[in-house]
Amino acid sequence: MSNKVVSLAALILATTGLGAQAQTLTVYSPQAGDDRGAFITEKALEAGIDIQFLGGGGGELFDRLIAEKSNPQADVVLGLVQPSMYQLKAEDMFEPYVPSWAAELGPDFKDADGNFHMFWQTPIVMAYTDEVSGDAIPSSWLDLDDPQYQDKFTVGAITSQTTRMILTGILWRFADPETGEIAPEGWDYLRAVYANARVLPEGADYWQTVASGDMPIVLSWLGGVVNNAASNNIGVTYVATEGGTPMVAESIGIINGTDDLEAAKAFVEWFGSPEFMAAYAAEFNQAPAHPEALANSPEDVRDIVGQFSPQSIDWDVASGKLNDWLETVQLDIMP
């Protein structure tokens, strides 16, 4: 960690009075269960901030936060994406707080009322391995019903926020942009996608299945593909899909009702600082939303995220319709 990050954290702790009595924060995050959670925990502790993670899929954590609304167990939520955060805002789940680093964020990366702020810009990508070539290379998310891709990809669990973003990106192509209502052909297309997708047996290693060549089409978030392809020695090529790529942003916000408000503010201030975001980007190949952090990120991070054109999605409308869409997927679409 840079001296600037440590100094920033020390200043925060001194001004909030946390230096004498450290608080242990409970952070709900999809990032808890892998190397990212360990990295954040270690670096936060070095900065004098003690956290404990509770992990799970983004959808699972969203449901848990709603269920705990009258008796909050989390202090901070970290890593949920726009639809979940806007829905939590509608439920009055946040303690508004505007950290100093938010001033440099673009308007698309912060809630106008200061309830939460976004720290990553994450393309939800379609990629393919070296097993795919020539006319078999997909060019669009609307190619997934092609018979040649039967069992060549999988759609993840609906509790995963990555899966929810994949579904949002597909359905939005068939949505009324003002109401979010999906045209019948959109549901027909999604039904064909699920019929084409492989259902992995419980306990199967997804990336080993990709590495074997049996499932050469990958649908996932960019950082996950970059890291897992490297660790499994898989060559992948990204598709600059027609109609754009869903570009989602992970957020951080303080839960309304936290017992450790000042510690939570200190953590948000430290975590989203451009110094720590740049260090995180270098460690995990993700692109920060903060312009200074992005400018100080590795060149390959900047180059990779620059490959993708964002899909135009009205997240306010999509967020309000997502639960209805997911219910339809579960009841009428999934096999």
C-alpha positions as CSV (number, residue, x, y, z in Angstrom):
1,M,0.0,0.0,0.0
2,S,1.3,3.5,-0.8
3,N,2.2,5.9,2.0
4,K,-0.6,8.2,0.7
5,V,-3.2,5.6,1.4
6,V,-1.9,4.9,4.9
7,S,-1.7,8.6,5.6
8,L,-5.2,9.1,4.4
9,A,-6.5,6.4,6.6
10,A,-4.6,7.8,9.6
11,L,-6.1,11.2,9.0
12,I,-9.6,9.7,8.8
13,L,-9.1,7.7,11.9
14,A,-7.8,10.7,13.8
15,T,-10.6,13.0,12.8
16,T,-13.3,10.4,13.5
17,G,-11.8,9.4,16.9
18,L,-11.4,5.8,15.8
19,G,-7.7,5.5,16.5
20,A,-8.2,4.9,20.2
21,Q,-10.9,2.3,19.8
22,A,-11.0,0.4,16.6
23,Q,-14.4,-0.8,15.4
24,T,-15.0,-4.1,13.6
25,L,-17.2,-3.5,10.6
26,T,-19.4,-6.1,9.0
27,V,-19.3,-5.7,5.2
28,Y,-21.7,-7.6,3.0
29,S,-20.0,-8.2,-0.4
30,P,-19.8,-10.7,-3.3
31,Q,-16.1,-10.1,-3.2
32,A,-15.7,-11.7,0.2
33,G,-15.1,-15.3,-0.9
34,D,-12.0,-15.0,-3.0
35,D,-8.6,-13.2,-3.1
36,R,-10.3,-9.8,-3.4
37,G,-11.8,-10.1,0.1
38,A,-8.5,-11.2,1.6
39,F,-6.7,-8.3,-0.1
40,I,-9.2,-5.7,1.1
41,T,-9.2,-7.1,4.6
42,E,-5.4,-7.1,4.8
43,K,-5.0,-3.6,3.4
44,A,-7.8,-2.1,5.5
45,L,-6.2,-3.6,8.7
46,E,-2.9,-2.0,7.7
47,A,-4.7,1.3,7.5
48,G,-6.2,0.7,10.9
49,I,-9.7,-0.4,9.9
50,D,-10.9,-3.8,11.1
51,I,-13.5,-5.4,8.9
52,Q,-15.2,-8.8,8.6
53,F,-16.9,-9.9,5.4
54,L,-20.1,-11.8,4.9
55,G,-20.1,-13.1,1.4
56,G,-22.5,-14.5,-1.1
57,G,-24.0,-13.9,-4.6
58,G,-25.1,-10.4,-5.3
59,G,-28.8,-11.5,-5.5
60,E,-28.5,-13.5,-2.3
61,L,-26.9,-10.6,-0.4
62,F,-29.6,-8.2,-1.7
63,D,-32.3,-10.5,-0.5
64,R,-30.6,-10.8,2.9
65,L,-30.3,-7.0,3.3
66,I,-34.0,-6.6,2.6
67,A,-34.9,-9.3,5.0
68,E,-32.8,-7.6,7.7
69,K,-34.1,-4.1,7.1
70,S,-35.8,-3.8,10.5
71,N,-32.7,-5.3,12.3
72,P,-29.6,-4.4,10.2
73,Q,-26.7,-6.8,10.6
74,A,-24.4,-5.1,8.0
75,D,-22.6,-1.8,8.4
76,V,-21.5,-1.5,4.8
77,V,-22.5,-3.1,1.5
78,L,-19.7,-3.3,-1.1
79,G,-19.8,-4.6,-4.6
80,L,-23.5,-4.7,-5.6
81,V,-24.4,-3.2,-8.9
82,Q,-26.8,-0.5,-10.1
83,P,-30.1,-2.2,-10.1
84,S,-29.6,-3.7,-6.6
85,M,-28.4,-0.4,-5.2
86,Y,-31.2,1.6,-6.6
87,Q,-33.7,-0.9,-5.3
88,L,-32.1,-0.7,-1.8
89,K,-32.3,3.1,-2.0
90,A,-36.0,2.9,-2.7
91,E,-36.3,0.8,0.5
92,D,-34.5,3.5,2.5
93,M,-31.7,1.2,3.2
94,F,-28.8,3.7,3.1
95,E,-27.3,6.3,5.4
96,P,-26.3,9.0,3.0
97,Y,-22.6,9.9,3.0
98,V,-20.5,11.7,0.4
99,P,-16.8,10.8,0.6
100,S,-14.2,13.3,-0.5
101,W,-13.3,11.2,-3.6
102,A,-16.8,11.4,-4.9
103,A,-16.3,14.9,-6.2
104,E,-14.2,13.6,-9.1
105,L,-16.7,10.9,-10.1
106,G,-18.8,11.3,-13.3
107,P,-22.6,11.6,-12.7
108,D,-23.2,8.1,-14.0
109,F,-21.1,6.7,-11.1
110,K,-22.9,8.2,-8.1
111,D,-26.3,8.5,-6.7
112,A,-27.6,12.0,-6.9
113,D,-28.7,11.9,-3.3
114,G,-25.4,10.7,-1.9
115,N,-26.7,7.2,-0.9
116,F,-24.0,5.2,-2.6
117,H,-21.0,5.7,-4.9
118,M,-19.5,3.5,-7.6
119,F,-15.9,2.4,-7.7
120,W,-15.6,0.0,-10.7
121,Q,-16.7,0.1,-14.3
122,T,-17.1,-3.6,-15.2
123,P,-18.0,-4.8,-18.7
124,I,-20.1,-7.9,-18.7
125,V,-18.5,-9.7,-21.5
126,M,-18.9,-12.4,-24.1
127,A,-15.6,-14.2,-24.9
128,Y,-14.5,-17.3,-26.7
129,T,-11.6,-19.7,-26.5
130,D,-9.2,-20.9,-29.1
131,E,-11.6,-23.7,-29.9
132,V,-13.9,-21.3,-31.7
133,S,-12.9,-19.9,-35.1
134,G,-14.2,-18.6,-38.5
135,D,-18.0,-18.5,-38.9
136,A,-18.5,-20.0,-35.4
137,I,-17.3,-16.8,-33.8
138,P,-20.3,-15.0,-32.2
139,S,-20.8,-11.3,-32.8
140,S,-23.7,-10.4,-30.6
141,W,-25.6,-11.4,-27.5
142,L,-28.4,-12.2,-29.9
143,D,-26.4,-15.1,-31.4
144,L,-26.8,-17.3,-28.3
145,D,-29.9,-19.1,-29.7
146,D,-27.9,-20.4,-32.7
147,P,-27.9,-24.2,-32.8
148,Q,-24.2,-24.3,-33.3
149,Y,-23.8,-23.1,-29.7
150,Q,-25.8,-25.9,-28.1
151,D,-24.1,-26.8,-24.8
152,K,-21.2,-24.5,-25.6
153,F,-22.0,-22.0,-22.9
154,T,-23.8,-21.8,-19.6
155,V,-26.0,-19.2,-17.9
156,G,-25.1,-18.8,-14.3
157,A,-27.3,-19.1,-11.2
158,I,-30.0,-16.4,-11.1
159,T,-28.8,-15.4,-7.6
160,S,-25.6,-14.2,-9.2
161,Q,-25.5,-10.5,-10.0
162,T,-23.4,-11.2,-13.0
163,T,-26.2,-13.4,-14.4
164,R,-28.7,-10.7,-13.5
165,M,-26.7,-8.2,-15.5
166,I,-26.4,-10.6,-18.5
167,L,-30.2,-11.1,-18.4
168,T,-30.7,-7.3,-18.1
169,G,-28.5,-6.7,-21.1
170,I,-30.4,-9.2,-23.2
171,L,-33.9,-8.2,-22.2
172,W,-33.2,-4.5,-22.6
173,R,-32.8,-5.1,-26.3
174,F,-36.4,-6.0,-26.4
175,A,-37.7,-3.5,-23.8
176,D,-39.8,-0.4,-24.1
177,P,-37.3,2.2,-22.9
178,E,-39.9,4.2,-21.0
179,T,-41.8,1.4,-19.3
180,G,-39.4,-1.5,-19.2
181,E,-42.0,-3.8,-20.7
182,I,-40.5,-6.7,-22.6
183,A,-41.8,-7.5,-26.1
184,P,-43.0,-11.2,-26.5
185,E,-40.1,-11.9,-28.9
186,G,-37.7,-11.0,-26.1
187,W,-39.1,-13.7,-23.8
188,D,-39.1,-16.2,-26.8
189,Y,-35.4,-15.4,-27.4
190,L,-34.4,-15.8,-23.8
191,R,-36.3,-19.1,-23.7
192,A,-34.2,-20.3,-26.7
193,V,-31.0,-19.2,-25.0
194,Y,-31.8,-21.3,-21.9
195,A,-32.7,-24.2,-24.1
196,N,-29.3,-23.9,-25.8
197,A,-27.3,-23.5,-22.6
198,R,-25.6,-26.3,-20.7
199,V,-26.6,-27.0,-17.2
200,L,-23.5,-27.8,-15.2
201,P,-23.8,-30.6,-12.6
202,E,-23.5,-29.5,-9.0
203,G,-19.9,-29.2,-7.9
204,A,-18.5,-29.0,-11.5
205,D,-15.5,-26.8,-11.9
206,Y,-16.7,-24.2,-14.4
207,W,-13.2,-23.0,-15.6
208,Q,-11.9,-26.5,-16.0
209,T,-14.9,-27.2,-18.2
210,V,-13.9,-24.2,-20.3
211,A,-10.3,-25.2,-20.3
212,S,-11.2,-28.7,-21.6
213,G,-12.7,-27.2,-24.8
214,D,-16.1,-28.5,-24.0
215,M,-17.6,-25.1,-23.3
216,P,-15.7,-22.5,-25.3
217,I,-18.2,-19.6,-25.0
218,V,-17.8,-17.6,-21.8
219,L,-20.4,-15.1,-20.4
220,S,-19.0,-13.3,-17.3
221,W,-17.6,-10.1,-15.9
222,L,-14.3,-8.9,-17.4
223,G,-12.1,-9.2,-14.3
224,G,-13.2,-12.8,-13.7
225,V,-12.5,-13.8,-17.2
226,V,-9.0,-12.1,-17.2
227,N,-8.0,-13.7,-14.0
228,N,-9.4,-17.2,-14.4
229,A,-8.2,-17.5,-18.0
230,A,-4.7,-16.6,-16.9
231,S,-4.7,-19.0,-14.0
232,N,-6.1,-21.8,-16.1
233,N,-3.9,-21.1,-19.2
234,I,-6.8,-20.4,-21.4
235,G,-6.5,-18.2,-24.5
236,V,-9.6,-16.0,-24.8
237,T,-10.8,-13.4,-27.2
238,Y,-13.4,-10.8,-26.3
239,V,-16.4,-10.0,-28.5
240,A,-17.0,-6.3,-29.2
241,T,-20.7,-7.2,-29.4
242,E,-23.1,-5.5,-31.8
243,G,-25.4,-3.3,-29.8
244,G,-22.8,-2.8,-27.0
245,T,-21.7,-4.5,-23.8
246,P,-23.6,-4.1,-20.5
247,M,-21.3,-1.9,-18.5
248,V,-22.1,-2.1,-14.8
249,A,-20.6,-0.4,-11.9
250,E,-20.1,-1.9,-8.4
251,S,-21.0,0.4,-5.5
252,I,-20.3,1.0,-1.8
253,G,-22.8,2.4,0.6
254,I,-23.4,2.6,4.4
255,I,-26.4,0.7,5.8
256,N,-29.1,2.7,7.5
257,G,-29.0,1.6,11.2
258,T,-25.4,0.8,11.5
259,D,-24.0,0.9,15.0
260,D,-20.6,2.0,13.7
261,L,-21.4,5.0,11.5
262,E,-18.1,6.8,12.0
263,A,-16.1,3.6,11.3
264,A,-18.2,3.0,8.3
265,K,-17.5,6.5,7.0
266,A,-13.8,5.9,7.5
267,F,-13.9,2.7,5.6
268,V,-15.8,4.2,2.6
269,E,-13.4,7.2,2.6
270,W,-10.3,4.8,2.5
271,F,-11.7,2.2,0.2
272,G,-12.7,4.5,-2.6
273,S,-9.6,6.7,-2.5
274,P,-7.9,6.9,-5.9
275,E,-4.7,5.6,-4.3
276,F,-6.3,2.3,-3.0
277,M,-8.4,1.9,-6.2
278,A,-5.3,2.1,-8.4
279,A,-3.6,-0.5,-6.1
280,Y,-6.7,-2.7,-6.3
281,A,-6.8,-2.3,-10.1
282,A,-3.2,-3.4,-10.4
283,E,-3.9,-6.5,-8.3
284,F,-7.1,-7.7,-9.9
285,N,-7.2,-6.3,-13.4
286,Q,-10.3,-4.2,-12.9
287,A,-11.0,-0.7,-14.2
288,P,-11.8,2.0,-11.5
289,A,-14.5,4.5,-12.0
290,H,-12.5,7.3,-10.5
291,P,-10.6,9.1,-13.3
292,E,-7.4,9.5,-11.2
293,A,-7.4,5.9,-10.2
294,L,-8.0,4.8,-13.8
295,A,-5.1,7.0,-15.0
296,N,-2.8,5.4,-12.5
297,S,-3.9,1.9,-13.3
298,P,-1.8,-0.5,-15.4
299,E,-1.9,0.1,-19.1
300,D,-3.4,-3.3,-19.9
301,V,-6.4,-2.5,-17.6
302,R,-7.0,0.7,-19.5
303,D,-6.6,-1.0,-22.8
304,I,-8.9,-3.9,-22.0
305,V,-11.8,-1.8,-20.8
306,G,-11.3,0.5,-23.8
307,Q,-12.2,-2.4,-26.1
308,F,-15.9,-2.3,-25.2
309,S,-18.7,0.1,-26.2
310,P,-21.2,0.4,-23.4
311,Q,-24.7,-0.8,-24.1
312,S,-27.2,2.0,-23.5
313,I,-29.4,1.0,-20.6
314,D,-31.7,3.2,-18.5
315,W,-30.8,1.8,-15.1
316,D,-33.5,3.7,-13.3
317,V,-36.2,2.0,-15.5
318,A,-34.3,-1.4,-15.5
319,S,-33.9,-1.4,-11.8
320,G,-37.6,-0.9,-11.2
321,K,-38.5,-3.8,-13.5
322,L,-35.7,-6.3,-12.6
323,N,-37.6,-8.2,-10.0
324,D,-40.5,-8.8,-12.3
325,W,-38.2,-9.9,-15.1
326,L,-36.4,-12.4,-12.8
327,E,-39.7,-13.8,-11.6
328,T,-40.7,-14.4,-15.2
329,V,-37.4,-16.0,-15.9
330,Q,-37.7,-18.3,-13.0
331,L,-41.4,-19.3,-13.6
332,D,-41.7,-19.3,-17.3
333,I,-38.2,-19.3,-19.0
334,M,-35.8,-21.5,-17.1
335,P,-36.0,-25.3,-18.0
